[in-house]
Amino acid sequence: MARYTGPVCRLCRRESMKLYLKGERCFTEKCAVDKRNYAPGQHGRRKSKTQGYGLQLREKQKVKRIYGVLERQFRRMFQKAERHRGITGEMLLLSLERRLDNVVHRAGFASSRPQARQLVAHGHVLVNGKKINVPSFELKDGQEITLKERLRKNAFVVAAVEAAKSRGVPRWLELDAEQVKAKVIAKPAREDVSLPVQEKLIVELYSK
């Protein structure tokens, strides 16, 4: 399956904001956005005013990169959100929030979404006791996620869980840090998505 394998700090610099793709590194002085706050490439320092289509495109690219979704899959998710009752942009974001790789990250079992995606793809994540290795698997209310026994003492996982305890987890998740276990106790709401995203621009882009 295709995926981006290049330097992810370039993606943050292109969007002029932290996308938190490198986990704890993003909270240190090593963060590329803090060190070089301009777009990558030969003309990165050139100032240009983005408007209209450019704004809509940048917003879509930002959300795709945050959640690690490629264009075809993202478009399918948008079309699915259109069929749901409710505001299309919000339905899209809430569907992305319920992806298994995102929930693993939000619960604090991984320091970044790419790391969470790797845990899922390598078969280390259990949903209601059953191995699920599909990062796009959409969790429902009442479902419980945990890691395989041998992964619970992994240094990276322990560090991620400790960081999550200090930062807190979303109110729609219930975390048992000792057992490295989390449960979806409610559907996420728009206010639970703490990303600087204007989903209306994405709807406008795909509605053309």
Buried (B, 14 or more C-beta within 10 A) or exposed (E): EEEBEEEBBBBBBBBEBBBBBBBBBBBEEEBBBEEEEBBBEEEEEEEEEEEEEEBBBBBBBBBBBBBBBEEEBBEEBBEBBEEEEEBBBBBBBBBBBBBBBBBBBBBBBBBBBBBBBBBBBEEBBBBEEEEBEEBBBBBEEEBBBBBBEEBBEBEBBEBBBEBBEEEEBBEBBBBEBEEBBBBBBEEBEBEBBEBEBBBBBBBBBBEE
